[in-house]
Amino acid sequence: MSDRCGLVAVLGAPNAGKSTLVNALVGQKVAIVSPKAQTTRARLMGIAIEDRSQILLVDTPGIFAPRRRLDRAMVKAAWEGAESADRVLLVVDAAAKLGARAEMVLEGVENRPEPRILVLNKVDIANKGDLLKLATELSARLSPEQVFMVAATSGDGVADLKRHLAGVMPDGPWHYPEDQLSDATDRMVAAELTREQLYLQLHAELPYSSAVETEKWEERKDGSTVIHQQILIERDSQKAIVLGKGGSRLKEIGARAREAIGEHLGRKVHLFLHVKVAPRWSEDRSLYQDIGLEWSN
């Protein structure tokens, strides 16, 4: 049996559960997960291994109607992630009705040349009658090579999907070492883990007008790492939300992020967070490069 290696683009509407599915396929957290839609910005790659197959998963941003430059860059990254992929994994939230956002993805995928696999996610909370109807309707419309019903949060059905992906990857050498789980740098992951805490702890209080930038990274002789990060927001009024009373919210965000980053790096982390009001941060070219997106007009 020869080695196999291929690229799988994970597409879907915001909040379909793409990042959770990528994490489940890899077997470890490589993409940030939030109950909010549109949390994925960069095309962080998760690397799953099954027998002699290496599956390179491009976790794309959710596809939605773009308004700002950042939105356009995210949607562009999503569609580019599908180009020349060996398989497109189309993830649909089976527990929700097909809204305008899901319809936008379906229309975009319909005429693409890449072979596609349909994944109906969140089947554990979906109505069973509606689920069968949805599977029949989408199968007729998309002609996928296979349909999988999974619950990515619990892992149900994920092993079958992973085995199938492994079997359809093309013959060829692995592109990454066996112990590498993602192509994201530690700096990118650290910023993403802090941003995840912003989403989880601030909920609806802070809109999508925030970013995290790693300013300084220092490896100490004692084996620990010192990280200075800047939380960028657009308006003064948002600063109080991030700081909390007496700085309590920022302290909690920092504590949780430090723990997550330390777990990722496997060593002690000293994390220092600073909140900066930058009304035009989404127009900063260097920040796009940091989060793996392409600057475009």
C-alpha positions as CSV (number, residue, x, y, z in Angstrom):
1,M,0.0,0.0,0.0
2,S,1.5,3.3,-1.1
3,D,1.4,6.7,0.7
4,R,-1.4,9.1,-0.1
5,C,-1.7,12.9,0.3
6,G,-4.3,15.3,-0.8
7,L,-6.0,18.7,-0.2
8,V,-9.5,19.0,1.2
9,A,-11.3,22.4,1.2
10,V,-13.9,22.7,4.0
11,L,-16.6,25.0,2.8
12,G,-19.9,26.1,4.3
13,A,-22.0,29.0,5.6
14,P,-20.9,30.7,8.8
15,N,-21.6,28.7,11.9
16,A,-22.1,25.4,10.0
17,G,-19.5,23.8,12.3
18,K,-16.5,23.7,9.9
19,S,-13.8,24.5,12.5
20,T,-15.3,21.9,14.9
21,L,-15.3,19.3,12.2
22,V,-11.6,20.1,11.2
23,N,-10.6,19.8,14.9
24,A,-12.4,16.4,15.1
25,L,-10.8,15.1,12.0
26,V,-7.3,16.1,13.1
27,G,-8.0,14.8,16.6
28,Q,-6.7,18.0,18.2
29,K,-7.7,21.6,18.3
30,V,-6.2,23.5,15.3
31,A,-9.0,26.0,14.5
32,I,-10.8,28.4,16.9
33,V,-14.4,27.5,17.7
34,S,-17.0,29.9,18.8
35,P,-20.9,29.9,18.9
36,K,-20.7,33.1,16.8
37,A,-20.6,33.0,13.0
38,Q,-17.6,34.2,11.0
39,T,-14.9,33.5,13.6
40,T,-12.6,31.8,11.1
41,R,-10.5,34.4,9.3
42,A,-7.3,32.7,8.1
43,R,-7.0,29.5,6.1
44,L,-5.5,27.6,8.9
45,M,-4.7,24.1,7.7
46,G,-5.4,21.1,9.8
47,I,-3.5,17.9,9.0
48,A,-5.3,14.6,9.6
49,I,-3.7,11.2,9.3
50,E,-5.4,7.9,8.7
51,D,-3.3,4.8,7.9
52,R,-1.0,5.8,5.1
53,S,-3.0,8.9,4.1
54,Q,-2.2,12.5,5.0
55,I,-5.3,14.7,4.6
56,L,-4.6,18.4,4.3
57,L,-7.7,20.3,5.5
58,V,-8.1,23.9,4.5
59,D,-10.5,25.4,7.0
60,T,-11.9,28.3,5.1
61,P,-13.8,31.3,6.4
62,G,-17.6,31.0,6.2
63,I,-19.0,32.4,3.0
64,F,-21.3,35.4,3.4
65,A,-22.2,38.7,1.6
66,P,-19.0,40.8,2.0
67,R,-19.3,44.5,3.0
68,R,-15.9,45.6,4.2
69,R,-12.4,44.9,2.8
70,L,-11.8,42.3,5.6
71,D,-15.1,40.6,4.6
72,R,-14.0,40.5,0.9
73,A,-10.6,39.1,1.8
74,M,-12.3,36.3,3.9
75,V,-14.7,35.3,1.2
76,K,-11.9,35.4,-1.4
77,A,-9.8,33.1,0.8
78,A,-12.8,30.7,1.1
79,W,-13.2,30.3,-2.6
80,E,-9.5,30.1,-3.3
81,G,-9.2,27.4,-0.7
82,A,-11.4,25.2,-2.9
83,E,-9.3,25.8,-6.1
84,S,-7.4,22.6,-7.2
85,A,-8.5,20.8,-4.0
86,D,-8.8,17.0,-4.4
87,R,-12.1,17.1,-2.6
88,V,-14.5,19.8,-1.5
89,L,-16.1,19.1,1.9
90,L,-19.4,20.9,2.0
91,V,-20.6,21.3,5.5
92,V,-24.3,22.1,6.1
93,D,-26.0,22.8,9.4
94,A,-28.7,20.1,9.4
95,A,-30.4,21.6,12.5
96,A,-31.1,24.9,10.8
97,K,-33.1,25.9,7.8
98,L,-31.3,26.7,4.6
99,G,-31.0,30.4,4.7
100,A,-29.6,33.0,2.3
101,R,-26.0,32.3,3.5
102,A,-26.2,28.6,3.0
103,E,-27.9,29.2,-0.4
104,M,-24.9,31.4,-1.4
105,V,-22.5,28.5,-0.7
106,L,-24.7,25.9,-2.5
107,E,-24.9,28.1,-5.6
108,G,-21.2,28.7,-5.6
109,V,-20.4,25.0,-5.2
110,E,-22.9,23.7,-7.8
111,N,-20.8,24.5,-10.8
112,R,-17.4,23.9,-9.4
113,P,-15.3,21.1,-11.0
114,E,-13.9,19.6,-7.8
115,P,-15.4,16.3,-6.5
116,R,-17.6,17.1,-3.5
117,I,-18.6,15.3,-0.3
118,L,-21.7,16.5,1.5
119,V,-21.5,16.6,5.3
120,L,-24.7,17.2,7.2
121,N,-23.5,18.4,10.6
122,K,-25.3,18.7,14.0
123,V,-27.5,15.7,13.2
124,D,-27.7,15.1,17.0
125,I,-30.0,18.1,17.4
126,A,-31.7,18.0,14.0
127,N,-35.3,16.8,13.4
128,K,-35.0,13.3,11.9
129,G,-37.8,13.8,9.3
130,D,-36.3,17.1,8.1
131,L,-32.8,15.5,8.0
132,L,-33.8,12.9,5.5
133,K,-35.7,15.4,3.4
134,L,-32.6,17.7,3.4
135,A,-30.3,14.9,2.5
136,T,-32.5,13.9,-0.5
137,E,-32.9,17.4,-1.7
138,L,-29.2,18.3,-1.5
139,S,-28.1,15.0,-3.0
140,A,-30.3,15.6,-6.1
141,R,-29.0,19.1,-6.4
142,L,-25.2,18.6,-5.8
143,S,-24.6,15.0,-6.9
144,P,-22.0,14.5,-4.2
145,E,-19.8,11.3,-4.3
146,Q,-20.9,10.6,-0.7
147,V,-23.2,12.0,2.0
148,F,-22.1,11.8,5.7
149,M,-24.3,12.6,8.7
150,V,-22.1,13.7,11.6
151,A,-22.2,15.5,15.0
152,A,-18.8,17.1,15.0
153,T,-19.0,18.2,18.7
154,S,-19.4,14.7,19.9
155,G,-17.4,13.0,17.1
156,D,-20.3,10.8,15.9
157,G,-19.8,9.8,12.3
158,V,-16.4,11.6,12.0
159,A,-14.4,8.3,11.9
160,D,-16.4,7.1,8.8
161,L,-15.8,10.4,7.1
162,K,-12.1,10.4,7.8
163,R,-11.8,6.8,6.5
164,H,-13.5,7.8,3.3
165,L,-11.3,10.9,2.8
166,A,-8.2,8.8,3.4
167,G,-9.3,6.4,0.7
168,V,-9.9,9.0,-2.0
169,M,-6.7,11.0,-1.5
170,P,-4.3,10.6,-4.5
171,D,-1.1,8.5,-4.3
172,G,1.9,10.6,-3.4
173,P,4.4,11.4,-0.6
174,W,3.3,13.2,2.5
175,H,3.9,17.0,2.5
176,Y,4.4,17.4,6.2
177,P,6.1,15.5,9.0
178,E,3.9,13.0,10.8
179,D,3.8,15.0,14.1
180,Q,2.7,18.3,12.4
181,L,-0.9,19.1,12.8
182,S,-1.2,22.5,11.2
183,D,0.7,25.0,8.9
184,A,-0.1,27.9,11.2
185,T,2.9,29.5,13.0
186,D,2.9,29.6,16.8
187,R,2.4,33.4,16.6
188,M,-0.7,33.0,14.5
189,V,-2.1,30.3,16.8
190,A,-1.4,32.5,19.9
191,A,-3.3,35.4,18.4
192,E,-6.2,33.2,17.4
193,L,-6.4,31.7,20.9
194,T,-6.6,35.2,22.4
195,R,-9.2,36.2,19.8
196,E,-11.2,33.1,20.7
197,Q,-11.5,34.3,24.3
198,L,-12.8,37.7,23.0
199,Y,-15.6,35.9,21.3
200,L,-16.3,33.4,24.1
201,Q,-16.3,36.0,27.0
202,L,-17.7,39.1,25.4
203,H,-20.5,37.3,23.4
204,A,-22.7,40.0,21.7
205,E,-21.1,42.9,23.5
206,L,-18.2,43.2,21.1
207,P,-19.0,43.1,17.3
208,Y,-16.6,41.7,14.7
209,S,-14.6,44.9,14.7
210,S,-11.7,43.5,16.7
211,A,-8.4,41.8,16.0
212,V,-5.4,40.5,17.9
213,E,-1.8,41.4,16.9
214,T,1.3,39.7,18.4
215,E,3.7,42.6,19.0
216,K,6.6,40.9,20.8
217,W,7.7,37.2,21.3
218,E,10.6,36.3,23.5
219,E,11.9,32.9,24.4
220,R,13.5,33.0,27.9
221,K,16.4,31.0,29.2
222,D,14.2,29.3,31.7
223,G,12.2,27.7,28.9
224,S,9.2,30.0,29.2
225,T,7.8,32.4,26.5
226,V,6.9,36.1,27.0
227,I,4.2,37.3,24.6
228,H,2.9,40.8,24.2
229,Q,-0.3,41.1,22.2
230,Q,-2.4,44.1,21.2
231,I,-6.2,43.9,21.0
232,L,-7.3,46.2,18.3
233,I,-10.8,47.8,18.4
234,E,-12.5,50.4,16.3
235,R,-14.1,52.7,18.9
236,D,-13.4,54.2,22.3
237,S,-16.7,52.9,23.5
238,Q,-15.5,49.3,23.0
239,K,-12.5,49.7,25.2
240,A,-14.5,49.7,28.4
241,I,-16.2,46.5,27.2
242,V,-12.9,44.7,26.7
243,L,-11.4,46.0,29.9
244,G,-14.4,45.4,32.2
245,K,-14.8,46.9,35.7
246,G,-11.3,47.7,37.0
247,G,-9.8,45.7,34.2
248,S,-11.4,42.5,35.4
249,R,-12.6,41.3,32.0
250,L,-9.2,41.8,30.3
251,K,-7.6,40.0,33.2
252,E,-9.9,37.0,32.7
253,I,-9.4,37.0,28.9
254,G,-5.7,37.0,29.5
255,A,-5.8,34.2,32.0
256,R,-7.8,31.9,29.8
257,A,-5.8,32.8,26.7
258,R,-2.5,32.3,28.6
259,E,-3.6,28.8,29.7
260,A,-4.7,27.9,26.1
261,I,-1.4,29.2,24.5
262,G,0.7,27.5,27.2
263,E,-1.1,24.2,26.4
264,H,-0.5,24.7,22.7
265,L,3.2,25.5,23.1
266,G,3.8,22.9,25.9
267,R,5.5,25.4,28.2
268,K,4.9,28.3,30.6
269,V,3.7,31.5,29.0
270,H,3.8,35.1,30.3
271,L,1.1,36.9,28.4
272,F,0.6,40.7,28.4
273,L,-2.4,42.2,26.7
274,H,-2.9,45.8,25.7
275,V,-6.1,47.3,24.2
276,K,-5.6,49.9,21.4
277,V,-8.3,51.9,19.7
278,A,-7.4,51.8,16.0
279,P,-10.4,53.0,13.9
280,R,-8.9,51.8,10.6
281,W,-7.2,48.6,11.8
282,S,-9.0,46.6,9.0
283,E,-7.2,48.7,6.5
284,D,-3.7,47.7,7.8
285,R,-1.9,45.6,5.1
286,S,0.5,44.0,7.6
287,L,-2.3,42.7,9.7
288,Y,-3.8,40.8,6.7
289,Q,-0.4,39.1,6.3
290,D,-0.4,38.2,10.0
291,I,-3.7,36.4,9.8
292,G,-3.0,34.7,6.4
293,L,-5.4,36.8,4.2
294,E,-4.7,38.6,1.0
295,W,-4.9,42.3,0.8
296,S,-7.2,43.4,-2.1
297,N,-9.0,46.5,-3.1
